[in-house]
Amino acid sequence: MIPNNTENKLTVLLSAMNLKGDNIAHELNISGDLIIINQSDHTDDHMGGSDTQKIRMITVPERGLSKSRNRALKAAEEEGAEICIFCDNDVRYVHDYQEKILDAFKRHPESDLLVFFIERPERYRPVFDKERQMGRLSTMKIFSPEVAFRLSSLRKKEICLDEFFGAGAKYAMGEENIFLWDCLKKGLKITYIPERIAGLIPNESTWFKGYDRIFFRNRGAGYYRMSSILWPILCIQFAVRKRKLFCGQVSVMQAIRWMFRGKREYAEEQNLSNRR
């Protein structure tokens, strides 16, 4: 078992597929405690690492990013983890990522979640220049490996990932936005920390296949899951604000129609599920 952690220790929660060993810790420059959920074709639960680093790899024959992260949250609770951060297998940390994250939590005892900066092709600078509290609109610019949190805060409010959303699920996007909005709805405080903790290793996306009907359906369903009131505004603003990305393939009105259809499809599924 990983020793009971306080704010002096960080646990990375890594979601991956078909790993053969724990060498990925070296590849991603993870020097501290690590819990890996390895989605493969068999079942295993292995403890490894060293005297200074505990690595637990849980292998399960299932698929779904949100399902993987929920399993990681459960395992982290079993191991007594407190400060955690989500991770994907294309995130390579800077050498002092642990110090940066833990120091920020000490500076912000009032915050339940901290959002850091991970450099990637579409974003070379932090979203904000200064530390600041985040609201619903600002969290929409974040992706999940940038999110660190106090595990006890999530457990107290019974917050987890929605398994209808994320890579490997029917609606293959939006899980981090839904997660952060759920945190805000339940009163948790989120603070942005403009410190670079990692960069992305070039890797082909497992879910993005272009701005097609499925993409916009997924987006519309996610916006409705985020807010049953604000979803039309969210759909329209996305189509207008991002039109330069897809204007050669899809019109703004078509994008909006597909997002509205995605909302209806998801809402109908939820109504059927609630009647059973």
Helices and strands as residue ranges (DSSP letters): E 10-17, H 24-27, E 33-39, E 44-49, E 54-60, H 65-78, E 83-88, E 91-93, H 97-107, E 113-119, E 132-133, H 136-139, G 144-146, E 147-150, H 151-156, H 175-185, E 190-200, H 213-226, H 231-241, H 243-246, H 252-275
